[in-house]
């Protein structure tokens, strides 16, 4: 009897009483995340047509193929490999515009699987979100295709009456001054509308490139360069396939929270921090008169233009996609809720900071990778003291 107890103590055999199986396997986790990303991808296919579906499919197939080759080269299958590879490809595809050439999502997904995941030992061992590793690398390699300048200063979205089956080219150029919104347009002859991306206008405004109209600083941005705010909620604006429709992203996020695979604190803290940063950080005055602090308090012609400006920062660009689908990867985020709050707040503030001061394009993707690097530090700083133990 004593010998058996000694063996159990030496091997540390856990007793049954205080332990409880979580009930979810990696298959359940991957399936739930893929379903959530699929909801957003389906919405993107509706808004951007067959071109978007092609990008997503190519990214998924390339990710699966790269994972298969890696497993074959190692001589053993990767646990959860193919399901995670398809999810990685899908997430990468959501970060891309529907107009990219076919080889961009294919190369991006292969880079994500090989250099973002396999190089670190596979599922559960990587340091950075694999899809974002692939995304930032192809952003550098294919800069003329993915930058917001030059020919990419404007981008298309399908017009009313042409959803799902319409082609993005040819597209009719939309004159933003006087534009009343996608839902108020009559059905045009051309299947798509080409207009400036909202995040491009926000970046130009923060850098002082949109001159004021007399004493009106924010009104020229809202009136002449941005679509109605509700268009950024419904997704009828140009941008990455998975980043334009806020409603689809919220539904996907709520599903993951319901399944217990995403803590509600993470997207909440990330969006709140981003909104607070946009509300307080200064912007250059277009007239060259210095900096305008605390934009949220701006009022022009009796309108709370500062509040509208902050709302555009929250719903335009990649912030919502990052908050609900990219930043919450279980391997690359802190373990505890308060650590995730610190992590998410850092992502939100960095995203708005980079956007306002022109540090990097694809600012949300870079911000998540920066905070992924700090996860170990955050976990150590936010760990709880063990009961009965004196702190070191």
LINLINZI-V591120 format. One record per residue. N is the residue number from 1. PHI is phi in degrees with one decimal (999 if undefined). PSI is psi in degrees with one decimal (* if undefined). Layout:
N:PHI:PSI + N:PHI:PSI
This chain:
1:999:-48.1 + 2:-64.2:-36.4 + 3:-63.0:-41.9 + 4:-62.0:-42.6 + 5:-63.6:-39.5 + 6:-63.5:-40.5 + 7:-64.7:-41.8 + 8:-63.8:-41.8 + 9:-66.3:-39.2 + 10:-66.2:-37.5 + 11:-88.8:-6.7 + 12:49.5:69.4 + 13:-85.7:114.7 + 14:-69.2:141.6 + 15:-74.7:164.2 + 16:-81.1:-30.8 + 17:-58.9:-53.8 + 18:-88.6:2.3 + 19:-104.2:141.8 + 20:-141.1:130.0 + 21:-72.3:136.4 + 22:-66.8:-24.2 + 23:90.9:-8.3 + 24:-118.0:137.3 + 25:-102.6:174.0 + 26:-63.5:-26.8 + 27:-65.0:-42.8 + 28:-62.8:-43.5 + 29:-63.3:-49.7 + 30:-62.7:-39.9 + 31:-63.4:-41.2 + 32:-67.8:-43.2 + 33:-66.6:-37.8 + 34:-66.2:-39.3 + 35:-63.8:-43.2 + 36:-63.0:-45.6 + 37:-66.5:-33.0 + 38:-65.3:-35.3 + 39:-60.0:-46.1 + 40:-67.5:-39.9 + 41:-64.3:-39.0 + 42:-63.0:-41.9 + 43:-63.3:-40.1 + 44:-63.5:-36.6 + 45:-66.2:-33.6 + 46:-66.8:-43.1 + 47:-77.7:-30.2 + 48:-119.3:-0.2 + 49:78.1:-163.7 + 50:-58.4:-28.0 + 51:-61.2:-39.5 + 52:-68.9:-43.5 + 53:-60.0:-37.2 + 54:-64.5:-44.2 + 55:-61.9:-45.4 + 56:-65.2:-42.5 + 57:-65.7:-43.7 + 58:-62.4:-41.1 + 59:-64.8:-41.9 + 60:-66.0:-45.8 + 61:-64.5:-39.7 + 62:-65.7:-38.9 + 63:-64.2:-44.0 + 64:-63.9:-43.4 + 65:-62.8:-42.2 + 66:-64.7:-39.9 + 67:-66.9:-38.3 + 68:-63.5:-43.3 + 69:-64.2:-41.6 + 70:-62.2:-45.1 + 71:-62.8:-38.9 + 72:-66.4:-40.9 + 73:-67.1:-32.4 + 74:-82.7:-13.9 + 75:81.9:11.3 + 76:-154.3:146.9 + 77:-68.8:150.4 + 78:-88.5:129.8 + 79:-62.9:124.3 + 80:66.5:14.7 + 81:-63.2:-56.2 + 82:-66.2:-39.7 + 83:-66.4:-40.6 + 84:-71.1:-34.3 + 85:-65.4:-41.1 + 86:-66.1:-37.8 + 87:-65.3:-42.2 + 88:-60.5:-44.4 + 89:-63.1:-40.4 + 90:-64.0:-44.9 + 91:-63.6:-40.2 + 92:-61.7:-44.4 + 93:-60.2:-33.8 + 94:-66.5:-23.6 + 95:-85.0:-4.6 + 96:-104.6:148.3 + 97:-70.1:155.5 + 98:-72.7:-11.4 + 99:-92.8:2.7 + 100:-70.9:151.3 + 101:-62.1:158.1 + 102:-60.9:-31.2 + 103:-75.9:-18.1 + 104:-66.5:-53.1 + 105:-64.9:-33.2 + 106:-65.2:-49.0 + 107:-66.9:-39.9 + 108:-61.0:-42.7 + 109:-67.4:-39.7 + 110:-65.1:-41.4 + 111:-63.0:-41.1 + 112:-61.7:-43.7 + 113:-72.6:-43.4 + 114:-77.0:-52.6 + 115:-91.0:-24.8 + 116:-88.1:-26.2 + 117:-124.2:-58.9 + 118:-62.3:-35.7 + 119:-62.4:-24.3 + 120:-97.8:-1.0 + 121:112.4:3.3 + 122:99.9:-163.3 + 123:-58.1:128.3 + 124:89.4:-3.3 + 125:-117.5:-10.0 + 126:-76.7:155.5 + 127:-93.1:-39.4 + 128:-111.9:151.6 + 129:-57.7:115.4 + 130:-58.4:-42.4 + 131:-60.2:-36.3 + 132:-76.3:-28.6 + 133:-60.3:-48.2 + 134:-62.7:-38.4 + 135:-65.9:-45.2 + 136:-72.4:-30.6 + 137:-68.1:-44.7 + 138:-72.5:-22.8 + 139:-63.5:-37.8 + 140:-74.1:-44.9 + 141:-69.6:-42.3 + 142:-108.5:46.3 + 143:-55.5:-45.8 + 144:-60.0:-28.2 + 145:-81.4:-33.4 + 146:-108.0:-5.5 + 147:-73.9:165.1 + 148:-91.9:-0.2 + 149:-101.9:-178.8 + 150:61.6:-131.4 + 151:-68.7:-16.8 + 152:-93.4:8.3 + 153:-62.3:-28.9 + 154:-120.7:158.1 + 155:-149.5:158.9 + 156:-95.4:157.9 + 157:-142.6:148.1 + 158:-63.7:144.9 + 159:-85.6:163.8 + 160:-55.7:138.6 + 161:84.3:-2.7 + 162:-124.8:14.4 + 163:-62.6:149.1 + 164:74.1:-45.6 + 165:-109.1:-5.6 + 166:-75.9:160.5 + 167:-100.8:144.0 + 168:-77.2:-17.5 + 169:-126.8:134.4 + 170:-78.6:158.0 + 171:-131.7:145.0 + 172:-90.3:134.7 + 173:-73.9:131.8 + 174:-97.4:129.8 + 175:-85.4:108.3 + 176:-63.2:-41.7 + 177:-59.1:122.6 + 178:89.0:-2.8 + 179:-70.4:121.9 + 180:-97.3:-0.4 + 181:119.1:153.9 + 182:-60.9:-42.4 + 183:-71.8:-18.4 + 184:-95.7:-0.6 + 185:-79.0:141.0 + 186:-70.2:159.3 + 187:-64.7:113.9 + 188:-80.3:164.4 + 189:-69.3:-39.2 + 190:-76.9:145.9 + 191:-76.3:-13.7 + 192:-139.1:157.6 + 193:-113.8:136.5 + 194:-111.4:126.5 + 195:-150.3:170.5 + 196:-70.1:141.3 + 197:-70.6:135.7 + 198:-55.1:-38.9 + 199:-67.3:-29.5 + 200:-66.6:-41.6 + 201:-65.4:-39.3 + 202:-64.6:-40.6 + 203:-66.2:-43.1 + 204:-63.6:-39.4 + 205:-65.8:-43.2 + 206:-64.7:-27.6 + 207:-90.4:4.8 + 208:80.3:20.3 + 209:-89.8:-3.9 + 210:-109.5:106.1 + 211:-67.2:147.2 + 212:-71.8:161.3 + 213:-106.0:87.4 + 214:69.0:-120.4 + 215:-88.2:-1.5 + 216:-90.7:114.5 + 217:-96.2:-44.4 + 218:-90.3:-26.1 + 219:-60.4:-42.3 + 220:-58.3:-35.3 + 221:-66.3:-50.5 + 222:-69.8:-34.0 + 223:-86.7:-38.3 + 224:-110.5:-12.3 + 225:-125.2:-18.8 + 226:-114.0:147.0 + 227:-74.7:170.4 + 228:-54.8:145.0 + 229:-59.7:-35.9 + 230:-63.7:-23.2 + 231:-64.3:-34.5 + 232:-72.3:-20.5 + 233:-80.7:-43.7 + 234:-81.2:-16.3 + 235:94.1:9.4 + 236:-87.3:49.9 + 237:-137.2:156.8 + 238:-72.3:154.2 + 239:157.9:-171.4 + 240:-60.0:153.4 + 241:-55.3:-42.0 + 242:-101.1:6.1 + 243:-107.5:-5.0 + 244:-92.8:-34.8 + 245:-93.1:101.3 + 246:-65.3:-37.6 + 247:-61.8:-44.7 + 248:-63.6:-38.6 + 249:-67.4:-38.0 + 250:-65.4:-42.5 + 251:-60.9:-44.9 + 252:-62.5:-42.7 + 253:-65.7:-41.7 + 254:-63.5:-36.2 + 255:-63.7:-44.1 + 256:-66.2:-37.1 + 257:-65.5:-41.3 + 258:-61.7:-40.0 + 259:-74.9:-11.7 + 260:85.0:15.3 + 261:-101.6:1.0 + 262:-145.4:122.8 + 263:-74.9:134.9 + 264:-64.0:-24.0 + 265:-63.6:-30.8 + 266:-68.3:-58.4 + 267:-64.0:-34.5 + 268:-63.1:-48.2 + 269:-65.3:-37.4 + 270:-66.7:-46.0 + 271:-69.9:-38.4 + 272:-65.2:-42.7 + 273:-65.8:-40.3 + 274:-64.8:-43.8 + 275:-62.4:-41.1 + 276:-65.2:-41.1 + 277:-63.8:-43.4 + 278:-64.8:-31.9 + 279:-72.7:-29.3 + 280:-110.0:-33.6 + 281:-68.3:140.9 + 282:-77.8:158.1 + 283:-125.4:155.8 + 284:-72.3:136.9 + 285:-73.8:132.2 + 286:-63.5:-20.6 + 287:-87.1:2.7 + 288:76.2:23.0 + 289:-97.1:22.5 + 290:103.1:-144.4 + 291:-116.5:143.8 + 292:-105.7:113.0 + 293:-90.7:157.3 + 294:50.8:62.7 + 295:-56.9:-28.1 + 296:-61.0:-23.5 + 297:-90.1:2.5 + 298:-68.7:134.0 + 299:-132.9:126.7 + 300:-133.4:127.6 + 301:54.2:38.6 + 302:76.3:7.9 + 303:-110.8:140.6 + 304:-80.4:71.4 + 305:-67.4:-27.5 + 306:-65.6:-40.0 + 307:-64.3:-43.0 + 308:-62.0:-40.1 + 309:-59.7:-43.6 + 310:-66.0:-41.1 + 311:-62.0:-38.6 + 312:-63.0:-38.5 + 313:-62.6:-34.6 + 314:-75.9:-39.7 + 315:-97.7:-15.4 + 316:-96.0:156.2 + 317:81.2:-156.3 + 318:-97.4:5.3 + 319:-61.4:-46.8 + 320:-65.6:-40.2 + 321:-61.4:-42.3 + 322:-64.9:-41.2 + 323:-66.8:-39.3 + 324:-101.2:-20.0 + 325:-128.6:-27.0 + 326:-102.5:-39.8 + 327:-77.7:-18.2 + 328:-91.3:12.8 + 329:-54.3:129.0 + 330:-65.7:-29.3 + 331:-78.4:-31.0 + 332:-108.7:17.3 + 333:-122.5:158.7 + 334:-60.0:156.2 + 335:-78.2:-33.1 + 336:-103.1:158.0 + 337:-62.0:-44.3 + 338:-69.0:-31.1 + 339:-65.6:-38.6 + 340:-67.2:-31.9 + 341:-64.5:-44.8 + 342:-62.1:-45.6 + 343:-58.1:-50.7 + 344:-66.8:-39.0 + 345:-63.0:-39.2 + 346:-62.6:-41.8 + 347:-62.8:-45.2 + 348:-62.4:-46.1 + 349:-66.9:-44.3 + 350:-61.7:-39.4 + 351:-60.2:-49.2 + 352:-68.7:-38.8 + 353:-59.6:-48.2 + 354:-63.6:-37.0 + 355:-68.2:-42.8 + 356:-70.0:-36.0 + 357:-111.9:18.1 + 358:61.7:34.2 + 359:-69.9:-55.6 + 360:-147.7:148.0 + 361:-82.7:159.6 + 362:63.6:41.0 + 363:-59.7:-34.6 + 364:-67.1:-36.8 + 365:-64.9:-45.8 + 366:-64.6:-38.7 + 367:-63.9:-41.1 + 368:-63.8:-41.9 + 369:-65.5:-38.4 + 370:-61.5:-46.0 + 371:-71.9:-29.1 + 372:-57.1:-38.7 + 373:-63.1:-28.0 + 374:-96.7:6.4 + 375:-60.0:-42.6 + 376:-59.4:-43.4 + 377:-64.8:-43.7 + 378:-62.3:-42.5 + 379:-61.4:-41.0 + 380:-68.2:-37.4 + 381:-77.9:-20.5 + 382:-110.9:9.3 + 383:-70.9:151.4 + 384:-89.4:147.8 + 385:-71.6:139.2 + 386:-75.7:132.0 + 387:-61.2:134.2 + 388:87.9:-2.6 + 389:-112.6:137.4 + 390:-79.9:138.3 + 391:-61.1:143.7 + 392:-65.8:*
